[in-house]
C-alpha cells in the first residue's frame, strides 16, 4: 500500500491504498468524541462507486436512518451510525457519475 491524497488533505485523514482499494484513518484525541468499545478511531470509511453511493442514500431514507452528506473536495461522503453506535462513512470518488441535483441537495 502507498500513501494517497496527502497533497489534497495533508495528514488528516491518513489514506493508504493500492489499486481501487484504500483505507482511511480518522484518529481522534477529542475527549467529546465517543469511542465505541474503546476503539481509538473516530469512524470507519468505505469507498463505493457512484451508483452504490446513490443506492445507499435511498436505502437509508427508506429505513428511516438519518445521515449527513458532506463534500470533501475530491470525494462526496455520507455519515450515519450503525446499530452499535459506530460512525460509518460511505464515500465516492466518482463525482462525474452524478450532479448535486441527483444528490438531493
N, C-alpha and C positions, 0 to 999 in steps of 0.2 A: 504494500500500500504506500501511497505517496501523499504528501500534504496537498490539499486542494483549496482554492479560493482565498488563500491568505492575502492575495493582492486586493481583494474586494472587502473582506471583513477583518483582516488582521488576525489576532489571536482568539477572537470570540465570534462565533463558535469555532472550535477546532474541528476541521473536517479532514478526514483521510479517506482514500479510496483507490480503486483500480477499476478500469473499465466503467461499466454502468452501476457499480456498487460502491456506496460510500457510507461512512458513519460520521455523524456529527456529535460532538461532545459539548454539553452545556453545563459546565461546572458552576456551582454557586457556593458562596460562603455567606449569603444573606440570611440572617437568623429568622427573618419573617417568611422565608420560603419553606413550606412544609416538605419534608423529605420522607416519602412513604417508605416504610420498612427500613429506615435508616440509610437508604441509598445516598451516596454523596453526589448525586446528579440532579439537575433541575428537571429535565424531561428527556424523553426519547423521541427521536425524529425518524420517520420512514419516508423514503423517496418513492413517489408514484408518478406514473405518466399522466398527461393532461386529462385523458378520458377517465381514468380512475380517480383523479382528484375531484372532477365534477361529480362522478357517481358517489363518492364518499360523502360529499356535501348533501346530496339528495337523500341518501340513506340516513344520515344523521338527522336531517329535518323530519323524515318520515317517522323516526323512532323518538322524536321529541328531545333529542340530545343537543344541548346548546354547544355552539362552537364559535370561535373567533377567527376571522380572516385577517391576515397581515401580508403586506407586500414588502419583500426584503431585497430590493434592487434587482437581483438576478433570479429570484425564486418567489413563488407565492406559497403561503402556508395557511393551514387551518389548525387550530388548537382546541382540544377537548380533553375531558377527564374520563378515564376508563372506570369500570365499576369498583376497582380497588383504590381509586383516588390518584392514580398516576397520570401526570400530564403527558398527553400524546400529541405529537405534531405530524401531520401529513404534509409533505412539501413536494412541489413540482418545479422542474426547471423548464418544462415545456410551455413557455409563455406564448409561443406562436400558435398553439392549439386552440386558444380561446381569447376573448377580449373581456373587458370589465362588464359589459352588458350581460354576458353569459354567466359571469360570477355572481350576478345579482347584487352588485354594489351600487 
